[in-house]
Amino acid sequence: MDYKAFFTEVADWIIQANHMATNHGMDSDVFWKWVMDSTAAICEKYGNNQLVLNQMVMLFYWLEGFYAESVRGKGS
């Protein structure tokens, strides 16, 4: 597996996630559909390698946690 290519793609994905969140909002179906579709595509691209799966799951939880914090902040 080309780890350098994968982690470059992860960095690009994070930038794209920021753009999607800015353009559509983290509370939108469009954003979360993009997250699910794009993470699945990356996992499949790298043959569902365990490192890739773990990294993408971690990024999903990172976004989910960030979203939960923002929702809690709005409720204050």
Secondary structure as GFF3:
##gff-version 3
##sequence-region A 1 76
A	DSSP	alpha_helix	3	24	.	.	.	ID=ss1
A	DSSP	alpha_helix	29	45	.	.	.	ID=ss2
A	DSSP	alpha_helix	50	75	.	.	.	ID=ss3
###
